[in-house]
Amino acid sequence: MSEKEKKIIETIARALPNMSERDKGYFLGYAEAKADEKAPDQEQESEKEVS
C-alpha cells in the first residue's frame, strides 16, 4: 500500500466517527460504487498476466 493510500485511510478513520448516519451511508454507497467500478479493470489486468 502506498503512502498516499495510507494517508487517505487514516483521514477517513478520523472523520467517520464524526459523520452523521446519513453521511456515513452516502460515503459507504460511494465507496462501494468505486470498488465495483475498479473490479473489471483488475480482472482485465489479471487476464493479461495469465496470457
C-alpha positions in Angstrom: 0.0 0.0 0.0 1.4 3.4 -0.9 1.9 6.3 1.5 -0.9 8.2 -0.3 -3.3 5.3 0.3 -2.3 5.0 4.0 -2.9 8.8 4.5 -6.4 8.5 2.8 -7.3 5.6 5.1 -6.1 7.5 8.2 -8.1 10.6 7.3 -11.3 8.5 6.7 -10.8 6.7 10.0 -10.6 10.1 11.9 -13.6 11.6 10.0 -16.0 8.6 10.1 -16.9 8.7 13.8 -17.9 12.4 13.5 -20.2 11.9 10.5 -24.0 11.7 10.7 -25.7 8.4 9.8 -26.8 9.9 6.6 -23.3 11.0 5.6 -21.9 7.5 6.6 -24.5 5.9 4.3 -23.6 8.2 1.5 -19.9 7.6 1.9 -20.4 3.8 2.0 -22.5 3.9 -1.1 -19.9 6.0 -2.9 -17.1 3.7 -1.8 -18.9 0.6 -2.9 -19.7 2.1 -6.3 -16.0 3.0 -6.8 -15.0 -0.5 -5.8 -17.4 -2.1 -8.3 -16.1 0.3 -10.9 -12.5 -0.8 -10.3 -13.2 -4.5 -10.2 -13.4 -5.1 -14.0 -10.1 -3.3 -14.5 -8.4 -5.6 -12.1 -9.9 -8.6 -13.8 -8.6 -7.5 -17.2 -5.1 -7.0 -15.7 -5.1 -10.5 -14.2 -6.1 -11.9 -17.5 -3.2 -10.1 -19.2 -0.8 -11.6 -16.7 -2.0 -15.1 -17.4 -1.8 -14.8 -21.2 
